[in-house]
Structure formats: structure tokens, C-alpha cells
Amino acid sequence: MPIHPVGRVEAKGKVGSPYAVKDFYAVNPDYGTKEDFRRLVNAAHERGFKVVIDIVANHTAWDSVMLTNKLFDKRDAAGQVIPPNPDWSDVAGLDYTNPATRRYMIEMLQYWLREFRLDGFRCDVAFEVPTSFWEEARPVLEAIKPDVFLLAEASHPDLLLKAFDADCAWPMHGTLNRVLMEGAPASEFQRTWEEERRKFPQGSLHLRFTDNHDEARAISRFGWKAALAASVMMFTLDGVPLLYNGMEVGDTTESGAPALFETLPIFWQPKQRETFPDTYRQLIALRKKHPAFRNDRVIWLKNSDAQNLVTFLRLDAQDEFVVVVNFSNRPLTGWVEVMNSGEFVPVPPGINSQAPAKGFPLFALGPFEWRTYHRAVPR
């Protein structure tokens, strides 16, 4: 979330709203100083990490330093500052019809790139800001850092034409909730994915997630077994998987509430979560070792139970992987339709993944279990 100081906001929990920014050029003293942040970025770079920060370009706190200049904010006919839309009365809107606002915000982004050697920005509600602003900002930022990474917290095709490198796969996340909380068929995942392909520019990158700070924990919504099964799908689909704070140990709070307006420390040793760290290690190792999981080639495969099973193929010139996930709370025996199936063997991650294939494409899965199968492409 934003590292900037939080402005005055009523009825937003103990810490207020991190998205009501008081000063885009400052650091929230609860987190430390600018020198602390500079050391953090440098230490991350030394370890091979890239660092992006959250930018709220659409609005500010009501006591923001920007509101001292009447050029920057949205105002009504009477000259009063107004929210960006009627539903967000806790923040003041910024006026992007004014060149001065655009200039201020672009210079601010330049400052963080230049002074702290950041690698990019996660841009909050990017669709609420005119696309033309992002397209104006991109080349200016590239002049400082040619490989700057911009992530849109949005799902709007036009943002990925020129401005952003990736966006958030909110439609897929919504489908995940419908399947695991409302009983929608697992075939909805394929329908959502195919609709995504039709709407977005070719080669678009989407952030795949089960957890984030806006939502109750996936474990609270789905149960811990289903949450882990959901992660397996998100890490093996095309796109960029998100490993959000504490997911690697199965963290949740008693209420499962979003970690947005309250301080919610990670619980590092929750019960019944022993399999979580190894599963995520295996998923990351699989993606890192095999480029087939880092391209955009996905072939959805017919299976014996479209209501409950997800089956798809990930492939490149060297390898083919079949991913099978049971999205029901019952054991299932089934099959998946795949060519030359006898050559596939189970690989991690997967329950009993070291066992022989036992006649694949037939398989037996427990509730919310999964398998990954591999074969080398014949040469």
C-alpha cells in the first residue's frame, strides 16, 4: 500500500486510509524515514528484487498539501472541492483536465524513480484517471528508467495498449469467488479466460491473485484447502502470480478481514498449514525452471466433470504440462482428454506427485486436490 503519510479521514479504522494521501513527496513516519526507504530499496536490489510502490493518482486526503493550490483538485460550480465520485466521500478528487495537475503528478513520479531508484509503480484505481495521462507519463518515466514497470490496479483493455505493462485480473478473481462461494461451475474459469483474451490486446499480462489487502483472506472465504487449490491454478495459468503477505504460511486473522484500515500482523505459525510453504516453493520452482509457465500459451482441456474440475495444458517447444485441479469438497475420479497421454508423469506440486501415473489420463483426487503432469516434447 502507499508509503506516504495518511491524511485526515473519518471512520476508517485505527490507521485511517492509506489511500487518503496527505503528501506524495513524503514518507509515513510510522514506516520510517526516506533514508530508511532508500536503504530498503538498495538492499532489495542487492538481493535481486525489484521494488515498486503504490501510487494513488486519482485522489488525495482532504488535508492534502495539494489542496492549498486551487489548480489541482476537482471543484463544483460553487468552487467547493468535491470527491472523485459520489461513493468516495472520504477523499478529494484530482482534476486531470488541468495541465498543472498532470505536470505535478508526473514530476512526482519522476522524483521517486530518480531519487530512490525505484523499478516502477502499482497505480491505484488506474481506470479512474484518464488513460491519456498514463500515456503521457510513460515516455517521461522511461527517459529515467527504460524498463520501468507499471501495474494498473484495474481491468481495462485500453490501459494496456501503450501505458501499462500489466493489470489486475479482477474478472478472474470474481469468478474464483463465484465458484468457491456461490457454487458456480468450474467451467466458468475457462469462459472468463477466453473473454479476457477476446477483449485485451495480444500479449497482455494480468496479475493473478487469490488474496490482496482489499479482500478478506482467501482462507476465510474458501477454507484453507480450497485457498491452496486456488493458488495452484493462479500460479500455473498465464500471467503474473501474486504472493501476498502471509500466503506462504497460510496466514489469516480471526475475522479474515482485509488488512486495509487496521494493523494486522502476520501470524507465522497457523495450525493445519504445514503444507503451505512447500507448495509455494514448488510452484515458484516450477515457474522458474520451465518457461512453458511464463508464456501465454494455455490450452483448456476437456474433462469428465466440468462442474468441478479445471484442466489445462501449458506448453512450449520443450515441455508440456497438464494441470488438474479439483474445485469441489468431494473426492473425484475422472479423466482429461489429452493426446499421447501415456508419456505424462506426475511432478511437484501435487498430492502424492511422486507416485506413478497409473494410467493417466485417468486420475483420482481428494477434495480440493490437484496434480501437475509433465512430458518432454518429442524431437
N, C-alpha and C positions, 0 to 999 in steps of 0.2 A: 504494500500500500504506500501512499505518498510519504516521503520522509520530511515534508515541510511542516511548519508549525500549524496547529489546528486553531481555527478561529472560533468565535463565539457561536454556539449552536444550542438551542433549547431542546430538551427531551431526547438526547441522543446518547444515553448511557454515561458511564463514568469518564470515558476518554473523549467524548464528543464524536464528531465525524471526521475521520482523516481526509475526507473528500470535500471538506469546507476549508480550503487553504487560505491562510492569512497572508503569507508572503512566499512567493515562488522562488525567491533568491535566498531563503534561509533554511536552516535545519531545525527540526523539532528538538528542543533541548532534552526531552525525555530520552532521545536516542543517542545524544552526544553532540559533538561539535563538527564543523566542516573538516577539521584536521582528522578527527576520528573517522569520518566518512572517507576521506582521501586515503587513509591507511587501510581501511577495509577494501576499497577498490584495488589498491596496489597489491595487497596480499592475495586477493582473489585472482588477479591476473597472473601472479607468480605461480599459482596452482592450476592454471589452465582454464579458469572460469571466465565467463563474460558477465557483465553487470548491467542491468537495465533498471531504471526507476519508473515509478508510476507518475504520470503527468495528468493533471485534471485541467484540460484546456477549455472546458465548456463553462465553468462557473467558479466562483470564489466564495469565501466566507463573507458575511455581512459586514465584518470589520476588517476586511482585507485592505492592505496598503494601496491596492489598485483603485479602490473606490474613492480615494482622495482626488483622483483625476476623472472628471466627468466624461472624458472621451471614451473610456474603456467599457463601461457597463451598459446593460440594457435599461431603458427607461420608458415609462409610459407617457401619454400625452401631457400629463401634468408635471413631467420631469422627475418622477419618483423612480428609484431603482426597483427593478422587478426581477422575479426568479426567471430561470431559463425556460421553465414551463410551469403550468399551474400545479402540477403534482409535487414539485420540489421547492416548497416554500422556505426550506432551511438554508438555501444558498442563493446567491445573486448571479444573474446571467451576464456573460460577457458578449459584447456587441462586435461581431466579425464583419459587419458592413462598414466598419470604420477602419481605415488603413492603419491608424495608430495602434489599435488593439493587435492587429496581425503583426505589426513590427515589434511591439513589446514582447509578444509570446515567442516569436521566432528568435529574438535576441536572447530571451531567457533560455530556450533550448540550446542555443549555441554556447551559452555560458557553462551549462552543466557538462556538455561534451568536451569543451575546450579545457576547463579548469580542473575537471575530475577524471578525464579520460574514460568517460562512460562509453558503453557499447551501444546504447540505444534507449528506447522508451516504450513502456506499455501505456497506451493512450486511452484514458478512461472515457467511456461513452463517446467514442470517436465519431459515431454517426450523428451526434447532436451538433458537432462542429462542421461547418461547410467543408466538403471534400476539397474544394478549391484551395482552402487554407493549407491542408496537409500536402497537396501537390505543389504549392508554393514553397512550403518549408523544406520538403525533401531535398532538392538540389543544394540548398543553402547548407543543410546539415552534412550532406555528402562532401561538400567542399572542405569540411573539417575532418570528417571520418568517412572515407569512401564506402566502407562496409557497415555503416550504421544500420541497426536493426530496429524496425518499427512494428510493434504489435498493436493491432486495433482491438480494443475491447468492444467488439461489435460483430455483426454478421451481415455485412452489406457488400455486394459484389463490386460496386464502384470504387470502394476504398482500396481494393487490391489491384486496380488497373495500373496506377502509377505511384501511389503514395506509400502503401504498407507492404511489408514482407509477409505478414501472416495476420490472421484474425482469430477470434474465438468461435469455436464450433458450438454455439448456443443451441441450434436446432437439434444436433445430435445429443446434447445434454438433456434437452427437453424430452427427446424420445426415450432416453435412459430412464427418466423419471416415470414416464407413462408405462413402460414395460415392467419395471420393477415395483412400482407403487400402485398402478391402476389396472394391471392385467392385460395391457395391450400385447399383441403377438410380437415375438422376437423378429419376425419378418419386417417390422417397422424400421429396424436399423438399416436394412438394405434400401428400403424406399427413401428414407431420409438421406442416405449417402448418395443415391442416384439423383435425387432432386438437387442436392448440393453440387454435383458435377455439372448438371444442366445449367445452373444459374451463374456459376462463378467462372472467371477467366481460367483458361487451361493452365495447369501447373500451380494453382492456388494452394497455399499452405494454411492449414487450420489447426489451431491449438485444441487438442483432445483432452478432456478433463472429466473427472467424476466429482472432484472436490475443489472448492475455492472459498474465499472469505465471504462471498455473497450468499452462500448456501449453507444450510445445515449439513453437518458431516454426512458423507455417503453411508458410513456405518450406521448412523442414526436413521437415515432414510430407508436403507435397504436391508440392514443386517450385515454382519461382518463377512460372512461367506459370499453373499451376493455383491458386496462392495469390492471384494478382491476379484471376483469374476468379471465385474465391470472394468476394473483396471486392466485386466489381461486383454480385453478387447480394445481398449483405448491405446494401449502400448503396442499392439500388433497391427492396428489399422494404419493407413497412410496418415501423414500429418506429423505434428509435434506433440508428444505426450507431456502432460503437466504432472510433476510430482510435487504436490502442495505440502506445506509444513505438516509433518507428523504422519502423513500417509504411510511412510515406510515402516512405521511401527504399529499401525492400526489405531492411531490416537483418536479419541473422541472425548467430548465432555458429557457430563451427566445429562444435560439438556440437548446436547448436539447442536446448540445454537451457532449461527455464523459468528466468526471472530472479527467483527466489524466495529462495534461501538464499545466493546469491553475488552479488557486484557484477559486472554485465556491462554495460560501457559500450556505447552505440550506435555501430556502425560506419557512418559517414555516407556513405561512397562505395564500396559494394559493386559488384562487377563485374556486368555484364549487367542492371542495374536502372534504366537510363536512363528507361524509360517510366513508372516508378512515380510520381514526383512529379506529372507531368502528368495521369495517370489519376485520382489522388485529387483534384487541383484540379478536374478536370472533373466528377467525381462530386459533390463538395461544391457546385460552382456549379449543377449540375442540381437538386439538392435545394433549394438556397437560392432559385433563380429560380422553381421550379414547385411550387405547393402540392400538386399531384397526388402528389408523392413524400412528403408529410408527413401524409397522411391514412391511413386504414386500409382503403382500397378496393383489393383485389387480386383480379384475375380470372385464374385459371390457364387457359392456352390449350392446346388440343390441338395436337400437332406430329407430325412424321414419324418421330421416333426417341425414344421415352420413356425408353429406356435411357441416353441420353447428353445429351439436350437439355432445358434448362429454358426455358420460355416463359411469360410472364405479362404482363398489362395493368395499368398504373397510370393512374388517371383521376380527373378532377373535371369541373366544369361547363365548363371552358375547354379542357382538353387531354387527349389520350390518348397514352400511351407504351407501346410494346411492347418488352420486354426479352427478348433471346435470348442464351443462354449455352451454349457447347459444353463439357461436362464430361468430354470424352474426349481422349486424346492423339493422335487421328487427325483429319484433315480431314473435314468433313461437308458435304454438300449436302442441304438439306431444305426444309420448308415449315412454316408456322404457320397455324392456322385463325383468321382474324380477319375481321370484317365490313368491307366497303368498303375493301379493303386498298390500292387504288391511290393513296390520298391520303397514305399514310405516307411519310416521308422520313427518312434516317439523320441522327442528330445525335450530337455527342460525349456520353459517351465511347463509343468503338467503333473497332475497327480499320478504317482507310480510311473513317471515318464521313462524310467529305465527298463520297464517291462517290455517284452516282445510285442510286436504289433498285433498279434493274434487275429490275423485275417482282415486287417484294415482293407476296405473302408467300413467294416463293422466296428462298433465300439460300445462300451458301457461306461456311463458317467454317473457319479453320485450327484446329489443336489448341489447346484452351483459349482460343479467341477468343470475342468477344461482339459484339453490336450493340444499339444503342438506336434505336428509330424513333419519330417524333412526327407527330401531326397535330392541328390545331386542331379542336375540336368545332364542327360546323356550327351556325349560329344561325338 
